[in-house]
Structures are given as C-alpha cells and as structure tokens.
C-alpha cells in the first residue's frame, strides 16, 4: 500500500514546501485538483453532493496542475505527481499532450495523468468546448496523446481529430500512465477499457470495492488482464492500519488523504501541515509500505 497526499484547498505558494516535506517523509505521490474558472452561479449541479452544491468556498485557489508539478518536481527527488482529475475534453489534445509530456520529462518521469470528462457545462461553455460530446472526445484524445508521446511521426483519423504525419517532442520515456477518475458506469468502463488505473471519489469502502469489482468484470470483457492496474482510493470510513490492509487485499494500491485534517483539522498553518505529513508517515506509511 502506498500513500498520496492531496494538495486541494492549500495556498498555492505552500505546495512546493509540502511536496518537499512529503518527499523526505516517504510519501509516494501528490495529487492536485483541476478547475479553470468557477462561475458565481451554477446551472449544472455538482454531482458529488446531495444538494448539488460545490464542496469548496468561493475564491478557492486552483493552481495550473502542470505548472505546479514543474515547481514541485524541482524541489523533490522521488515524489510522484498526479492530477485529480485533469478535465481532458476541456482542452486541445495537442496543447495538453505538450504540457503533460513536458512536466513528465522535467520531473524525470514522475507524472501520472488522472483524467476526468468533467461535470460543469458552465465551465465547458466558458472555454468554448462542447459538453455533449466530452466523453467520446476524451476517448479520442487519449489515443491522440499516446501517439504524440511516442516522439515519432504519427497520423490519426477519427471523428473529432484528424491530422497527417506530425511529431511532438520532448517525448516522455517510459509512457505516461493514465488513470481514469469517476464513479459513473461510463467512467468505470473507460477505466477498464483504456486506463492504467482508476481513481475513486470520496466514498465508503464498500462502494470503492464494488467499483473495483465492476472494473475487473469490464476488463475481462475487454480481454484485459487484472495485472498492473492501479486503484487510488479515498475511503470515507477507513482510517486505520487494518482497514487499509483489507482494502489493499481487495485491490486498492494507493490511499489519498490530507493528514493535517486528521491531526489538526482545518489548519492552514504550513508547519502544522508538514508535521502532519511526518506524523502520518510514522503512523501508517512505515507500517504499510
């Protein structure tokens, strides 16, 4: 079992310091959230709360993920980075592939891309992307980016994207793993069909395990082996060593948490957050890694 800390809702200027502390303490990975803008009034309900309201207050800082990964990679040696989740169909596959591969090369291949198709039609409208085709476009975008990341001349002809022979460099080596976030049937099928892993929402452990079982069934249907598939989980009702061991046995490879919410709930103090990273490493990572 490996552990990932979330950089959500943290002052952006503090993220490199937290990354360096986590790296020194033996954390495996840091995950970063993704929003470009937040409309004052939503016309699309947030799908992960009962009343459709957002989980965060107005004027929350949302960093550019790839810029932040570059900054944090510069002050760490082994900490890996992922995106929770990168809303792929809000972007151009060419610009996204360039940004992501550059971050991977600069970090010496410590980037894992977690993608989502997004939930906010408001945000899609603002950046000028079609919300209704986002799932199908995301599927093509993954194919396009994987071709571009080869560093060789490639061409493609699909429903949404088509191009003659082009090359894009710098190219990552080895290929960038792609995990898929989301709990809908479409997301679970996408993870099984084209993903190297799946990322849960904040869910009870039983729901996480049920999603893993569905993904395994879908992967079998697609002719995929169960080997080498990662699961990054955020269990709402597990916070002890034995519970994490049980989840690991059921297919969870990584746990994401914010340790300062355990030891100093609600703190914004950077030193307390660093202390929490170290304390969690002693209480859990040393026992479960």
TARA-V690078 format. One record per backbone hydrogen bond with DSSP energy under -0.5 kcal/mol. NH is the residue of the N-H (numbers start at 1). CO is the residue of the C=O. If there is no record, write none. Layout:
NH/CO ; NH/CO
This chain:
2/253 ; 4/255 ; 5/29 ; 6/257 ; 7/31 ; 10/7 ; 14/11 ; 15/11 ; 15/12 ; 18/14 ; 19/15 ; 20/16 ; 21/17 ; 22/18 ; 23/19 ; 24/20 ; 25/21 ; 26/22 ; 26/23 ; 27/22 ; 28/3 ; 29/3 ; 30/80 ; 31/5 ; 32/82 ; 45/43 ; 46/52 ; 49/46 ; 52/49 ; 60/57 ; 63/61 ; 68/64 ; 69/65 ; 70/66 ; 71/67 ; 72/68 ; 73/69 ; 74/70 ; 75/72 ; 76/73 ; 80/28 ; 81/110 ; 82/30 ; 83/112 ; 84/32 ; 85/83 ; 86/83 ; 86/114 ; 87/85 ; 88/86 ; 88/116 ; 90/87 ; 91/88 ; 96/92 ; 97/93 ; 98/94 ; 99/95 ; 100/96 ; 101/97 ; 102/98 ; 103/99 ; 104/100 ; 105/101 ; 106/102 ; 107/103 ; 108/105 ; 109/104 ; 112/81 ; 113/177 ; 114/112 ; 115/113 ; 115/179 ; 116/86 ; 121/119 ; 124/120 ; 125/121 ; 126/122 ; 127/123 ; 128/124 ; 128/125 ; 129/124 ; 134/131 ; 137/133 ; 138/134 ; 139/135 ; 140/136 ; 141/137 ; 142/138 ; 143/139 ; 144/140 ; 145/141 ; 146/142 ; 147/143 ; 148/144 ; 149/145 ; 150/147 ; 151/148 ; 154/166 ; 156/163 ; 158/161 ; 163/156 ; 166/154 ; 179/113 ; 179/177 ; 180/197 ; 181/115 ; 182/199 ; 188/184 ; 189/185 ; 190/186 ; 191/187 ; 192/188 ; 193/189 ; 194/190 ; 195/190 ; 195/191 ; 196/178 ; 197/178 ; 198/230 ; 199/180 ; 200/232 ; 203/201 ; 203/234 ; 207/204 ; 208/204 ; 209/205 ; 210/206 ; 211/207 ; 212/208 ; 213/209 ; 214/210 ; 215/211 ; 216/212 ; 217/213 ; 218/214 ; 219/215 ; 220/216 ; 221/217 ; 222/218 ; 223/220 ; 224/219 ; 229/226 ; 230/196 ; 230/228 ; 232/198 ; 233/231 ; 233/254 ; 234/201 ; 236/203 ; 244/240 ; 245/241 ; 246/242 ; 247/243 ; 248/244 ; 249/245 ; 250/246 ; 251/248 ; 252/247 ; 253/231 ; 254/231 ; 255/2 ; 256/233 ; 257/4 ; 261/258 ; 262/259 ; 263/259 ; 264/260 ; 267/264 ; 273/269 ; 274/270 ; 275/271 ; 276/272 ; 277/273 ; 278/274 ; 279/275 ; 280/276 ; 281/277 ; 282/278 ; 283/279 ; 284/280 ; 285/280 ; 286/281 ; 287/284 ; 288/284 ; 289/285
